Amino acid sequence: MTQLTNPRVTLSAGVAMWSCQQRESVVNLFICADKALYEAKHAGKNKVIPYQ
Protein backbone atom coordinates (compact mmCIF):
# COMPACT_ATOMS: atom_id res chain seq x y z
CA MET A 1 0.00 0.00 0.00
CA THR A 2 1.42 3.36 -1.02
CA GLN A 3 0.76 6.32 1.22
CA LEU A 4 1.41 9.92 0.27
CA THR A 5 2.79 12.55 2.59
CA ASN A 6 2.43 16.28 2.43
CA PRO A 7 4.92 17.48 1.38
CA ARG A 8 5.82 14.51 -0.83
CA VAL A 9 8.90 12.62 0.34
CA THR A 10 11.09 10.35 -1.79
CA LEU A 11 14.08 8.24 -0.86
CA SER A 12 17.19 7.20 -2.75
CA ALA A 13 19.67 4.91 -1.02
CA GLY A 14 22.99 3.30 -1.76
CA VAL A 15 23.92 0.10 0.05
CA ALA A 16 27.40 -1.28 0.63
CA MET A 17 28.19 -4.49 2.45
CA TRP A 18 30.98 -5.20 4.91
CA SER A 19 32.18 -8.66 5.86
CA CYS A 20 34.86 -9.98 8.20
CA GLN A 21 36.55 -11.82 5.33
CA GLN A 22 37.07 -8.74 3.14
CA ARG A 23 38.28 -6.41 5.89
CA GLU A 24 37.38 -3.24 3.97
CA SER A 25 38.22 -0.01 5.72
CA VAL A 26 35.35 2.04 7.10
CA VAL A 27 36.33 4.87 4.75
CA ASN A 28 36.16 2.55 1.73
CA LEU A 29 32.78 1.23 2.90
CA PHE A 30 31.37 4.78 2.93
CA ILE A 31 32.90 5.51 -0.49
CA CYS A 32 31.18 2.44 -1.95
CA ALA A 33 27.84 3.35 -0.37
CA ASP A 34 28.18 6.92 -1.66
CA LYS A 35 28.82 5.68 -5.22
CA ALA A 36 25.74 3.48 -5.02
CA LEU A 37 23.71 6.40 -3.63
CA TYR A 38 24.56 8.62 -6.59
CA GLU A 39 23.74 5.77 -8.97
CA ALA A 40 20.33 5.51 -7.26
CA LYS A 41 19.76 9.26 -7.57
CA HIS A 42 20.55 9.16 -11.28
CA ALA A 43 18.23 6.16 -11.79
CA GLY A 44 15.21 8.09 -10.52
CA LYS A 45 13.24 8.58 -7.35
CA ASN A 46 12.59 5.92 -4.72
CA LYS A 47 15.48 3.64 -5.67
CA VAL A 48 17.73 1.46 -3.53
CA ILE A 49 20.92 0.41 -5.32
CA PRO A 50 23.50 -2.03 -3.93
CA TYR A 51 27.16 -1.33 -4.64
CA GLN A 52 28.46 -3.71 -7.32
N, CA, C and O atoms as a GROMACS GRO file, in nm:
protein
  208
    1MET      N    1   0.084  -0.116   0.000
    1MET     CA    2   0.000   0.000   0.000
    1MET      C    3   0.089   0.124   0.000
    1MET      O    4   0.178   0.136   0.084
    2THR      N    5   0.066   0.213  -0.093
    2THR     CA    6   0.142   0.336  -0.102
    2THR      C    7   0.066   0.447  -0.031
    2THR      O    8  -0.053   0.466  -0.054
    3GLN      N    9   0.136   0.518   0.055
    3GLN     CA   10   0.076   0.632   0.122
    3GLN      C   11   0.151   0.757   0.081
    3GLN      O   12   0.274   0.755   0.067
    4LEU      N   13   0.080   0.865   0.062
    4LEU     CA   14   0.141   0.992   0.027
    4LEU      C   15   0.154   1.078   0.150
    4LEU      O   16   0.073   1.072   0.242
    5THR      N   17   0.258   1.159   0.150
    5THR     CA   18   0.279   1.255   0.259
    5THR      C   19   0.269   1.395   0.201
    5THR      O   20   0.280   1.414   0.080
    6ASN      N   21   0.248   1.490   0.287
    6ASN     CA   22   0.243   1.628   0.243
    6ASN      C   23   0.341   1.706   0.328
    6ASN      O   24   0.313   1.724   0.447
    7PRO      N   25   0.452   1.755   0.277
    7PRO     CA   26   0.492   1.748   0.138
    7PRO      C   27   0.537   1.608   0.098
    7PRO      O   28   0.566   1.524   0.183
    8ARG      N   29   0.543   1.583  -0.033
    8ARG     CA   30   0.582   1.451  -0.083
    8ARG      C   31   0.729   1.424  -0.048
    8ARG      O   32   0.814   1.512  -0.060
    9VAL      N   33   0.755   1.303  -0.006
    9VAL     CA   34   0.890   1.262   0.034
    9VAL      C   35   0.931   1.143  -0.053
    9VAL      O   36   0.854   1.050  -0.073
   10THR      N   37   1.054   1.149  -0.104
   10THR     CA   38   1.108   1.035  -0.180
   10THR      C   39   1.239   0.994  -0.113
   10THR      O   40   1.296   1.069  -0.033
   11LEU      N   41   1.286   0.875  -0.146
   11LEU     CA   42   1.408   0.824  -0.086
   11LEU      C   43   1.493   0.756  -0.191
   11LEU      O   44   1.445   0.671  -0.266
   12SER      N   45   1.620   0.791  -0.195
   12SER     CA   46   1.719   0.720  -0.275
   12SER      C   47   1.826   0.672  -0.178
   12SER      O   48   1.868   0.746  -0.090
   13ALA      N   49   1.868   0.547  -0.195
   13ALA     CA   50   1.967   0.491  -0.102
   13ALA      C   51   2.070   0.409  -0.176
   13ALA      O   52   2.040   0.343  -0.276
   14GLY      N   53   2.192   0.414  -0.127
   14GLY     CA   54   2.299   0.330  -0.176
   14GLY      C   55   2.341   0.237  -0.064
   14GLY      O   56   2.354   0.279   0.051
   15VAL      N   57   2.361   0.111  -0.097
   15VAL     CA   58   2.392   0.010   0.004
   15VAL      C   59   2.527  -0.053  -0.026
   15VAL      O   60   2.552  -0.096  -0.138
   16ALA      N   61   2.611  -0.059   0.074
   16ALA     CA   62   2.740  -0.128   0.063
   16ALA      C   63   2.747  -0.231   0.175
   16ALA      O   64   2.693  -0.209   0.284
   17MET      N   65   2.812  -0.341   0.148
   17MET     CA   66   2.819  -0.450   0.245
   17MET      C   67   2.961  -0.466   0.298
   17MET      O   68   3.059  -0.453   0.224
   18TRP      N   69   2.970  -0.495   0.427
   18TRP     CA   70   3.098  -0.520   0.491
   18TRP      C   71   3.098  -0.662   0.543
   18TRP      O   72   2.997  -0.708   0.597
   19SER      N   73   3.208  -0.732   0.528
   19SER     CA   74   3.218  -0.866   0.586
   19SER      C   75   3.354  -0.882   0.654
   19SER      O   76   3.450  -0.812   0.621
   20CYS      N   77   3.361  -0.972   0.746
   20CYS     CA   78   3.486  -0.998   0.820
   20CYS      C   79   3.595  -1.051   0.727
   20CYS      O   80   3.713  -1.026   0.751
   21GLN      N   81   3.556  -1.123   0.623
   21GLN     CA   82   3.655  -1.182   0.533
   21GLN      C   83   3.722  -1.077   0.445
   21GLN      O   84   3.841  -1.090   0.415
   22GLN      N   85   3.650  -0.974   0.404
   22GLN     CA   86   3.707  -0.874   0.314
   22GLN      C   87   3.790  -0.769   0.386
   22GLN      O   88   3.887  -0.717   0.330
   23ARG      N   89   3.755  -0.739   0.507
   23ARG     CA   90   3.828  -0.641   0.589
   23ARG      C   91   3.844  -0.506   0.519
   23ARG      O   92   3.952  -0.446   0.522
   24GLU      N   93   3.736  -0.458   0.457
   24GLU     CA   94   3.738  -0.324   0.397
   24GLU      C   95   3.753  -0.220   0.507
   24GLU      O   96   3.708  -0.242   0.620
   25SER      N   97   3.814  -0.109   0.474
   25SER     CA   98   3.822  -0.001   0.572
   25SER      C   99   3.685   0.067   0.581
   25SER      O  100   3.605   0.060   0.488
   26VAL      N  101   3.661   0.132   0.692
   26VAL     CA  102   3.535   0.204   0.710
   26VAL      C  103   3.524   0.314   0.605
   26VAL      O  104   3.416   0.338   0.551
   27VAL      N  105   3.633   0.380   0.576
   27VAL     CA  106   3.633   0.487   0.475
   27VAL      C  107   3.591   0.430   0.340
   27VAL      O  108   3.507   0.488   0.271
   28ASN      N  109   3.649   0.317   0.301
   28ASN     CA  110   3.616   0.255   0.173
   28ASN      C  111   3.469   0.211   0.170
   28ASN      O  112   3.404   0.221   0.066
   29LEU      N  113   3.418   0.163   0.282
   29LEU     CA  114   3.278   0.123   0.290
   29LEU      C  115   3.187   0.242   0.261
   29LEU      O  116   3.090   0.228   0.187
   30PHE      N  117   3.217   0.358   0.318
   30PHE     CA  118   3.137   0.478   0.293
   30PHE      C  119   3.152   0.526   0.148
   30PHE      O  120   3.055   0.575   0.090
   31ILE      N  121   3.270   0.513   0.091
   31ILE     CA  122   3.290   0.551  -0.049
   31ILE      C  123   3.204   0.465  -0.140
   31ILE      O  124   3.141   0.517  -0.232
   32CYS      N  125   3.200   0.335  -0.115
   32CYS     CA  126   3.118   0.244  -0.195
   32CYS      C  127   2.969   0.275  -0.181
   32CYS      O  128   2.896   0.277  -0.280
   33ALA      N  129   2.925   0.301  -0.059
   33ALA     CA  130   2.784   0.335  -0.037
   33ALA      C  131   2.750   0.467  -0.105
   33ALA      O  132   2.640   0.481  -0.160
   34ASP      N  133   2.840   0.563  -0.102
   34ASP     CA  134   2.818   0.692  -0.166
   34ASP      C  135   2.806   0.677  -0.318
   34ASP      O  136   2.721   0.741  -0.380
   35LYS      N  137   2.892   0.593  -0.378
   35LYS     CA  138   2.882   0.568  -0.522
   35LYS      C  139   2.748   0.507  -0.558
   35LYS      O  140   2.686   0.545  -0.657
   36ALA      N  141   2.703   0.411  -0.477
   36ALA     CA  142   2.574   0.348  -0.502
   36ALA      C  143   2.460   0.448  -0.482
   36ALA      O  144   2.361   0.443  -0.556
   37LEU      N  145   2.472   0.538  -0.386
   37LEU     CA  146   2.371   0.640  -0.363
   37LEU      C  147   2.355   0.728  -0.486
   37LEU      O  148   2.242   0.755  -0.529
   38TYR      N  149   2.466   0.775  -0.543
   38TYR     CA  150   2.456   0.862  -0.659
   38TYR      C  151   2.404   0.787  -0.781
   38TYR      O  152   2.338   0.847  -0.866
   39GLU      N  153   2.432   0.659  -0.790
   39GLU     CA  154   2.374   0.577  -0.897
   39GLU      C  155   2.221   0.570  -0.879
   39GLU      O  156   2.147   0.578  -0.976
   40ALA      N  157   2.177   0.554  -0.755
   40ALA     CA  158   2.033   0.551  -0.726
   40ALA      C  159   1.967   0.684  -0.760
   40ALA      O  160   1.857   0.686  -0.816
   41LYS      N  161   2.033   0.795  -0.727
   41LYS     CA  162   1.976   0.926  -0.757
   41LYS      C  163   1.963   0.948  -0.907
   41LYS      O  164   1.865   1.006  -0.953
   42HIS      N  165   2.060   0.900  -0.982
   42HIS     CA  166   2.055   0.916  -1.128
   42HIS      C  167   1.953   0.823  -1.191
   42HIS      O  168   1.905   0.850  -1.301
   43ALA      N  169   1.920   0.713  -1.125
   43ALA     CA  170   1.823   0.616  -1.179
   43ALA      C  171   1.679   0.662  -1.161
   43ALA      O  172   1.589   0.610  -1.226
   44GLY      N  173   1.656   0.758  -1.075
   44GLY     CA  174   1.521   0.809  -1.052
   44GLY      C  175   1.489   0.809  -0.905
   44GLY      O  176   1.572   0.774  -0.821
   45LYS      N  177   1.366   0.848  -0.874
   45LYS     CA  178   1.324   0.858  -0.735
   45LYS      C  179   1.287   0.722  -0.678
   45LYS      O  180   1.250   0.629  -0.750
   46ASN      N  181   1.299   0.713  -0.545
   46ASN     CA  182   1.259   0.592  -0.472
   46ASN      C  183   1.333   0.467  -0.519
   46ASN      O  184   1.271   0.365  -0.548
   47LYS      N  185   1.464   0.478  -0.525
   47LYS     CA  186   1.548   0.364  -0.567
   47LYS      C  187   1.644   0.328  -0.456
   47LYS      O  188   1.695   0.415  -0.384
   48VAL      N  189   1.670   0.197  -0.442
   48VAL     CA  190   1.773   0.146  -0.353
   48VAL      C  191   1.867   0.065  -0.441
   48VAL      O  192   1.826  -0.032  -0.505
   49ILE      N  193   1.994   0.105  -0.445
   49ILE     CA  194   2.092   0.041  -0.532
   49ILE      C  195   2.205  -0.017  -0.446
   49ILE      O  196   2.265   0.054  -0.366
   50PRO      N  197   2.234  -0.146  -0.462
   50PRO     CA  198   2.350  -0.203  -0.393
   50PRO      C  199   2.477  -0.172  -0.471
   50PRO      O  200   2.476  -0.165  -0.594
   51TYR      N  201   2.587  -0.155  -0.399
   51TYR     CA  202   2.716  -0.133  -0.464
   51TYR      C  203   2.759  -0.263  -0.532
   51TYR      O  204   2.752  -0.370  -0.472
   52GLN      N  205   2.802  -0.252  -0.656
   52GLN     CA  206   2.846  -0.371  -0.732
   52GLN      C  207   2.996  -0.376  -0.737
   52GLN      O  208   3.053  -0.468  -0.796
   0.00000   0.00000   0.00000
